[in-house]
Every structure is written in C-alpha cells, then in structure tokens.
C-alpha cells in the first residue's frame, strides 16, 4: 500500500476523537504577501497576532493547508503566528507567550536569506531552530516539528550586486535547503519541507519560468509575485501542497484537478495538476 495512504489512514484513526493542532510560525512567506493567498478564508484559521493594520486577519498558506485537510477528511485546528521580515529568533524572543503551548504539529521557517545581516550564513537559522524546537518539545515531547525550507529569490539572483548574483536561479534554493538540513539535524526535528527544491523542480521541468525579469514564457507559471521576491498564489499553493504532503502523509495528487483552493485562485486544471505533480515528485525524491 502507498505510504501516503497508510499514513493518512493512521491519521484518520488517531484524529477521529479530537482535532490535531498545527501551528505555523513564519513571516510573509507564510502569510502570503503580495497575493490573493494573504486573506484567503481567514475564518478557517486562528491568527494568534490578531488583526493587522488593515483590520484583517491572515489566511495565507495555513488557510490553504486547512482547506486541503478538510478536503482530505482530516481534522486539524490551524493556527499561525507571523511577522514580516523576521526569523525564528524573533518569534522566540518576542512572541514566546503565544507560542509556548503543547502543539501537536509545528511548521516554521526563518528569514529568506537565512540571516538578514549575513545572507547565506546558516548559523542563526541553526541556533534559533534548536532554541525554539526545544521550547516546543518542553511542552509536548511528542510534537512533530517541521522546518519549511524556502525558495530562491529572483531579486537576489538576477540584479547585479546581490548575494546570489551570477549564479543559476536554483542555487539559492539549494543553499537554503542545505542550511535547513543542517538545522534539522542540530534541532532533531521531524523533518524538512523541501519547498525551494520543489520550486527548482518546477523550473527544471518547464512548469514554471526561471527569470521574471526576462518575462515568463507563455504557458509557464510565474511562481513569484510582482516583486520577484515573494511568491505568487501559484508559489504559495505549491508551498502548501508540500506542507500538506509532509504533515499528513497524503499524496498531493489525491486532492485532484478540481481542488477548491486552486479553483478559488483561478488556476486552470492543467496548472493545478502540474503543481500537484511537482509536489508529489519532490516529496517522493525527498523522503
């Protein structure tokens, strides 16, 4: 039997009596900045920081996950704590009273360049991941903790004078993935969600365009938003698919071409299928 099916069956048995709690900790890459994901169905998740300056609460990637889980017949209570431009060190130092609870599952990531002051240096990510993971385990020793390894930023690659200038677009994602693998070993977490590597796969297989500054070819997806930094709705959808697959053990392809989030975002069925296939393939390659 497929490992996705086995894991999901166990989840259904274990979760029948009570919803599993899942907490997302992150920044704009979790709350869905610059896309329709940001305020998607915020009533389906709990934003621990409350309404933002606009008076709205956030849906983002956690709301996408909540929709996937509901479609799959899984029962999760979904919460998020996000602050733009911040890493796990900030959340531990400034938001601990909101986070220090016995969550069943935690999904979290650091700043997109690993360290805002020292781009590409994994030291802060490694130390902060361990610190905050130890906090979560102190409240629930059985907590599943996942690190969400983020994507290559086109704005840090194509313009001159940037940390990844002159390198292939895939390189930043590779470097970030390596840093998260190191952090995962040090913090002894459950695993890493390979978001950046999935973006690379989408580019390498021709599903997505490689350079938004040169224009995205017809028929290809732009995973970035208008700033070539944050994700588009397509990029956040791919992120959520990978989290869904890792956390629940279910195959993203099981959601199908008529998946509701994709329909709400206005994706075509071929686009939806292609993104689910990329997630499936990356999860199969990364297990």
C-alpha positions in Angstrom: 0.0 0.0 0.0 1.2 3.5 -0.8 3.0 5.2 2.2 0.8 8.3 1.7 -2.4 6.1 2.1 -1.0 4.3 5.1 -0.1 7.5 6.9 -3.4 9.1 6.1 -5.3 6.1 7.4 -3.5 6.2 10.7 -4.2 9.9 10.9 -7.9 9.3 10.4 -8.0 6.8 13.2 -5.9 8.9 15.6 -7.8 12.1 14.8 -11.3 10.8 14.9 -11.9 11.8 18.6 -10.1 15.2 18.6 -8.6 17.6 16.0 -4.9 17.7 15.9 -3.4 21.2 16.5 -1.0 22.6 14.0 0.9 25.9 14.3 2.6 27.8 11.5 5.4 30.2 12.6 6.9 32.4 9.9 6.8 35.7 8.0 5.5 36.9 4.7 6.4 33.6 3.1 3.8 32.0 5.4 1.1 34.7 5.4 1.1 35.0 1.6 2.3 38.6 1.0 1.5 40.1 -2.4 -1.1 37.6 -3.4 -4.7 36.6 -3.0 -3.5 33.9 -0.6 -3.0 36.5 2.2 -6.6 37.0 3.2 -7.9 33.7 1.9 -10.6 32.3 4.3 -9.1 33.7 7.5 -12.1 32.3 9.4 -10.7 28.8 8.9 -7.6 29.5 10.9 -6.6 31.3 14.1 -4.2 34.3 13.7 -2.5 34.5 17.1 -1.4 38.1 16.4 -5.0 39.2 15.7 -6.0 41.6 13.0 -3.2 43.6 11.2 -3.1 47.3 10.5 -5.9 46.9 7.9 -8.1 45.3 10.5 -7.9 41.9 8.6 -6.7 38.6 9.9 -4.5 36.4 7.8 -5.3 33.2 6.0 -2.3 32.5 3.8 -0.6 29.2 3.5 -2.2 27.9 6.7 -5.6 28.5 5.3 -4.6 26.7 2.1 -3.5 23.8 4.3 -6.7 23.9 6.3 -8.7 23.6 3.0 -6.6 20.7 1.8 -7.0 18.9 5.1 -10.8 19.4 5.1 -11.0 18.1 1.5 -9.0 15.0 2.6 -11.3 14.3 5.5 -8.7 15.2 8.1 -9.4 17.2 11.3 -6.9 20.0 12.1 -7.2 23.1 14.2 -4.9 25.5 12.4 -3.1 28.5 14.0 -0.4 30.9 12.8 1.9 33.4 14.2 3.7 35.5 11.5 5.6 38.8 11.4 7.0 40.1 8.1 10.8 40.1 7.7 11.5 38.1 10.8 13.2 34.7 11.6 12.7 32.1 14.3 15.0 34.1 16.7 12.5 36.9 16.7 9.5 34.7 17.3 11.2 33.0 20.3 12.3 36.3 21.8 9.2 38.4 21.1 6.3 36.0 20.7 7.0 33.2 23.2 3.9 33.7 25.3 1.8 33.0 22.2 3.8 30.0 21.1 4.8 28.2 24.3 2.0 25.7 24.2 1.6 21.9 23.7 1.0 21.9 19.9 0.8 18.6 18.1 2.5 19.9 14.9 4.6 22.9 14.2 5.7 24.2 10.8 8.2 27.0 10.8 10.9 28.8 8.8 13.4 31.6 9.2 14.3 34.7 7.1 14.5 34.1 3.3 18.3 34.7 3.0 18.9 32.7 6.2 20.3 35.8 8.0 19.2 39.3 7.0 22.6 40.7 8.1 24.7 37.9 6.7 23.0 36.4 3.7 23.7 32.7 3.1 25.2 32.2 6.6 23.2 29.3 8.3 24.5 29.9 11.8 21.5 32.0 13.0 19.0 29.6 11.4 20.7 26.6 13.1 20.8 28.1 16.6 17.3 29.6 16.5 15.7 26.4 15.1 17.2 24.4 18.0 16.2 27.0 20.6 12.6 27.2 19.6 12.3 23.5 18.9 13.5 22.8 22.5 10.7 25.1 23.7 8.0 23.3 21.8 9.2 19.9 23.0 9.3 21.0 26.6 5.5 21.4 26.4 4.9 18.4 24.2 7.7 15.8 23.8 5.8 14.1 21.0 5.3 17.3 18.9 6.1 16.9 15.2 8.3 19.8 14.2 8.8 20.6 10.5 11.2 23.2 9.1 9.9 24.8 5.9 12.9 25.4 3.5 12.1 28.4 1.4 12.7 29.3 -2.3 15.2 31.1 -4.4 14.6 34.9 -4.7 14.9 36.2 -8.2 15.6 39.6 -6.8 18.6 38.2 -5.0 19.9 36.4 -8.1 19.4 38.4 -11.3 20.2 42.0 -10.4 23.9 42.9 -10.0 25.5 43.2 -6.6 23.1 40.7 -4.8 24.3 37.7 -2.7 23.5 35.2 -5.4 24.2 37.4 -8.5 25.7 35.5 -11.4 24.6 32.1 -10.1 21.8 29.9 -11.5 18.4 30.7 -10.1 18.3 27.3 -8.5 21.4 27.9 -6.4 19.8 29.9 -3.6 17.2 27.2 -3.1 19.9 24.6 -3.0 21.9 26.6 -0.4 18.8 27.3 1.7 17.9 23.6 1.6 21.4 22.6 2.8 21.1 25.1 5.7 17.7 23.7 6.7 19.0 20.2 6.6 21.8 21.2 9.0 19.3 23.0 11.2 17.1 19.9 11.2 19.9 17.7 12.4 21.0 20.0 15.1 17.5 20.6 16.4 16.5 16.9 15.9 13.2 17.9 14.2 10.8 15.6 12.4 11.9 16.7 9.0 12.2 19.4 6.4 9.6 20.5 3.9 11.5 20.9 0.6 9.7 24.0 -0.8 12.7 25.6 -2.5 13.7 22.3 -4.1 10.2 21.9 -5.4 10.4 25.4 -7.0 13.6 24.3 -8.6 11.9 21.2 -9.9 9.1 23.3 -11.4 11.6 25.4 -13.2 13.8 22.5 -14.3 10.8 20.6 -15.8 9.4 23.6 -17.6 6.3 24.0 -15.4 7.5 27.4 -14.2 9.5 30.2 -15.7 13.1 30.8 -14.5 13.5 34.6 -14.9 10.7 37.0 -14.2 12.9 39.9 -15.2 13.1 38.5 -18.8 9.4 37.7 -18.8 7.7 34.4 -18.1 7.2 32.4 -21.4 3.6 31.7 -22.4 2.3 28.5 -20.9 4.6 28.7 -17.9 3.7 29.6 -14.3 5.3 32.6 -12.6 6.0 31.3 -9.0 7.0 34.8 -7.9 4.8 37.8 -7.3 5.4 41.2 -8.9 8.4 41.9 -6.7 10.3 38.8 -7.8 10.8 38.1 -4.1 7.6 36.8 -2.5 5.5 34.1 -4.1 2.5 34.4 -6.3 -0.6 32.5 -5.5 0.9 29.6 -7.5 4.1 29.7 -5.4 2.2 29.7 -2.1 -0.1 26.9 -3.4 3.0 24.8 -4.1 4.3 25.5 -0.6 1.0 24.5 1.0 0.9 21.3 -1.1 4.4 20.3 0.2 3.4 21.0 3.8 0.2 19.0 3.4 2.1 16.1 2.0 4.8 16.1 4.7 2.5 16.7 7.6 -0.4 14.4 6.7 1.4 11.8 4.7 -1.2 12.1 1.9 -0.2 12.4 -1.7 -0.9 15.9 -3.1 -2.2 14.4 -6.3 -5.1 12.9 -4.2 -6.6 16.4 -4.0 -7.3 16.2 -7.7 -7.7 18.7 -10.5 -10.9 20.1 -9.1 -9.2 21.1 -5.8 -11.1 24.0 -4.2 -8.2 26.4 -3.4 -6.9 26.2 -7.0 -10.4 26.9 -8.3 -10.8 29.9 -5.9 -7.4 31.2 -7.0 -8.4 30.9 -10.7 -5.9 28.3 -11.7 -6.6 26.2 -14.8 -6.9 22.5 -14.3 -3.7 21.8 -16.1 -1.9 24.2 -13.8 -3.4 22.7 -10.7 -2.4 19.2 -11.8 1.1 20.3 -12.7 1.7 21.9 -9.3 0.3 18.8 -7.5 2.6 16.6 -9.7 5.6 18.7 -8.8 4.8 18.4 -5.1 4.3 14.6 -5.5 7.6 14.2 -7.3 9.6 16.3 -4.9 8.1 14.6 -1.8 9.0 11.2 -3.4 12.5 12.4 -4.1 13.0 13.8 -0.6 11.6 11.2 1.8 
